[in-house]
């Protein structure tokens, strides 16, 4: 199965297409979106179709899907992933050829590993995570689900990262620290202690700035 449908029509979806085709040899047939988000008929020279139409045109045994929903809201990323997963399609991982992923890495589905990423031995990665360019995940780290790890981030050895977290550009989480659920870490922050759920951290060393809204979770507007 080398056909792919990309759910989403954003800058992340464009990057997914690039790595899928150039690095993995997959054939991208179309971008798909929910009906209320369909504003154009074409994106990056490929058709944009409603998800219901995609399910009619592309049977589950012919294509896999990648859910390319960005970082504006972590709960929205999770909801989109869960909705597509329930449709019965296989969700693929996109791994750029210039990255390094240790052979013993345990990885779920619908993850994207961009160029220059290093994943050391002993790492476990859940599902629906974004590891942006040049991020480093050190040995024996455990990453949960629906996380966004921005470019040049470093997770030290034995770090535990929960679900629906956003870690900003060039941040560092020191060895053995625990990042819980729905934590927003600002760019260039140094995390030298465990963090609280539903919290914004910033600085070097990072301090807890405030709580996040329980009804919203991690959203870009909070950065």
C-alpha atoms as one frame of an Amber mdcrd trajectory, in Angstrom:
protein
   0.000   0.000   0.000   1.881   3.085  -1.231  -1.046   5.472  -1.729  -1.623
   8.245   0.800  -4.387  10.712   1.622  -3.345  13.691   3.736  -6.050  14.979
   6.041  -5.545  18.738   6.211  -4.519  21.446   3.763  -2.074  23.599   5.711
   1.671  24.236   5.759   2.156  21.057   7.801   0.215  19.091   5.188   2.512
  20.504   2.496   5.584  19.303   4.404   4.027  15.897   4.945   3.526  15.551
   1.206   7.147  16.501   0.545   8.622  13.913   2.909   6.080  11.247   1.968
   6.883  11.507  -1.721  10.583  12.383  -1.728  11.796  10.347   1.235   9.356
   7.446   1.426   8.224   6.948  -2.155   4.535   7.260  -1.347   2.005   8.542
  -3.863  -0.166  11.300  -2.415  -3.560  11.263  -4.134  -5.277  14.219  -2.478
  -5.707  16.439   0.536  -8.928  15.886   2.460 -10.759  18.187   4.861 -14.043
  18.273   6.716 -16.821  19.946   4.731 -16.868  23.153   6.783 -13.153  23.745
   6.098 -13.210  23.231   2.339 -12.516  26.659   0.851 -10.453  25.691  -2.218
 -10.532  22.899  -4.784  -6.762  22.542  -5.131  -3.737  22.764  -2.850  -0.140
  22.284  -3.932  -1.390  21.125  -7.361  -3.469  18.304  -5.831  -7.237  18.169
  -5.333  -8.781  19.138  -2.013 -11.786  16.926  -1.351 -14.269  16.535   1.446
 -13.457  13.668   3.793 -16.763  11.944   3.054 -15.882  11.969  -0.645 -12.410
  10.634   0.110 -13.898   7.635   1.912 -16.093   6.871  -1.100 -13.277   7.254
  -3.643 -10.425   5.552  -1.800 -11.153   2.216  -0.079  -9.361   1.411   3.153
  -7.328  -1.366   1.517  -5.919   0.979  -1.163  -4.566   3.944   0.789  -3.300
   4.975   4.193  -3.926   8.359   5.799  -1.830  10.930   7.617  -3.652  13.451
   9.799  -1.767  16.732   9.307  -3.443  19.011  11.822  -1.069  21.655  13.177
  -0.280  23.089  16.569  -2.955  25.735  17.010  -4.759  23.573  19.549  -3.563
  20.242  20.927  -7.061  18.980  21.691  -8.106  19.702  18.113  -5.146  17.613
  16.903  -6.290  14.755  19.106  -9.925  15.030  17.981  -9.006  14.969  14.287
  -6.742  11.964  14.781  -9.389  10.036  16.688 -12.085  10.832  14.126 -10.011
   9.567  11.187  -8.799   6.536  13.119 -12.385   5.456  13.722 -12.956   5.421
   9.965 -10.893   2.255   9.639  -7.986   3.598   7.600  -4.401   2.710   8.446
  -2.523   5.738   9.765   1.078   5.918   8.649   4.230   7.440  10.135   6.203
   9.928   8.049   9.946   9.760   8.697  12.352  11.987   6.762  15.358  10.083
   5.442  17.878  12.538   6.918  16.746  11.849  10.475  18.031   9.075  12.707
  15.598   6.771  14.479  17.201   3.951  16.475  16.155   0.484  15.377  14.709
  -0.393  18.767  12.416   2.646  18.873   8.820   1.723  19.665   6.525   4.034
  17.714   2.779   4.285  17.369   1.021   5.756  14.327   0.555   9.135  12.646
   3.869  10.539  13.840   6.037  12.809  11.712   9.808  12.824  12.220  11.318
  15.685  10.246  14.846  16.148   8.823  17.715  16.159  11.285  15.740  14.619
  14.152  17.710  12.178  16.311  15.890   9.493  18.273  18.367   7.577  20.415
  18.044   3.928  21.522  15.460   2.882  24.062  12.859   5.503  23.163   9.099
   4.942  23.094   6.889   7.286  21.060   3.102   7.124  21.154   0.824   8.335
  18.357   0.048  11.608  16.575   3.235  13.430  17.561   5.173  16.053  15.608
   8.968  16.023  15.995  10.126  19.075  14.084  13.494  19.511  12.408  16.682
  18.893  14.433  14.916  17.866  17.622  16.838  15.370  19.766  15.138  12.684
  21.830  17.735  11.113  24.095  17.882   7.503  25.257  15.078   5.857  27.204
  12.681   8.781  26.884   8.955   8.044  26.740   6.708  10.330  24.659   2.931
  10.042  24.922   0.367  11.138  22.333  -0.670  14.286  20.461   2.474  16.288
  21.322   4.169  19.017  19.305   7.953  19.188  19.742   9.330  22.231  17.943
  12.609  22.563  16.035  15.921  22.199  17.903  14.275  20.946  21.088  16.248
  18.492  23.239  14.626  15.942  25.535  17.245  14.485  27.859  17.645  10.820
  28.662  14.820   9.197  30.566  12.402  12.103  30.150   8.692  11.314  30.452
   6.394  13.395  28.258   2.642  12.932  28.639  -0.108  13.948  26.217  -1.108
  17.137  24.352   2.015  19.127  25.232   3.699  21.868  23.200   7.451  22.383
  23.581   8.692  25.575  21.940  11.713  26.195  19.726  15.167  25.321  21.115
  13.894  24.297  24.527  15.705  21.757  26.716  14.184  19.292  29.155  16.879
  17.931  31.437  17.447  14.251  32.025  14.864  12.332  33.989  12.311  15.131
  34.218   8.588  14.549  33.873   6.369  16.707  31.674   2.768  15.766  32.412
  -0.260  16.544  30.265  -1.217  19.780  28.502   1.908  21.726  29.373   2.983
  24.668  27.208   6.723  25.402  27.258   7.834  28.670  25.680  10.713  28.928
  23.215  14.290  28.603  24.512  13.187  27.445  27.940  15.186  25.158  30.223
  13.096  22.697  32.189  15.097  21.532  35.211  12.195  20.188  37.288   8.956
  18.266  36.805   6.035  20.346  35.520   2.391  20.632  36.501  -0.454  19.786
  34.129  -2.348  22.588  32.385   0.447  25.100  32.924   2.569  27.575  30.972
   6.319  27.565  31.603   8.913  29.969  30.279  12.509  31.005  30.918  15.942
  29.566  31.633  15.529  28.020  34.082  11.817  27.910  33.355   9.229  29.066
  35.837   5.519  28.376  35.928   3.911  31.530  34.561   0.269  30.628  35.016
  -2.379  27.951  34.688  -4.004  27.215  31.331  -7.753  27.239  30.907  -9.078
  23.795  31.756 -11.752  24.102  29.034  -9.162  24.823  26.319  -5.860  23.166
  27.210  -2.760  24.012  25.168  -3.427  26.536  22.392  -1.053  28.709  20.393
  -2.767  31.864  21.658  -1.312  31.043  25.071   2.315  31.258  23.853
